[in-house]
Amino acid sequence: MISAGLTRRRLAESYPHMIVSDIRRRITGGFQPFLIRTSDGREFKVPHPGFIIVGKHSVAVVDEEGDINTIAFLHIRLT
């Protein structure tokens, strides 16, 4: 039981790093538009690399209305 808890903790700690790596991979090289879903169900389209900025703990995404949305890595679900 303890090892399962430690495994979940390690996964939770490494999750933001996996998200950062995946987002950076998606916006460099052969860019393909993608969608970011948040843990509360919101969706943000990233039609071009100029619509997203990757920070240390979060990303900023410009939505269709031109608003800037800051999303913590822990709340991101990539599709």
Buried (B, 14 or more C-beta within 10 A) or exposed (E): EEEEEEEEEEEEEEEBEEBBEEBEEBBEEEEEEBEBBBEEEEEBBBEEEEBBBEEEEBBEBBBEEEEEBEBBBEBBEEE
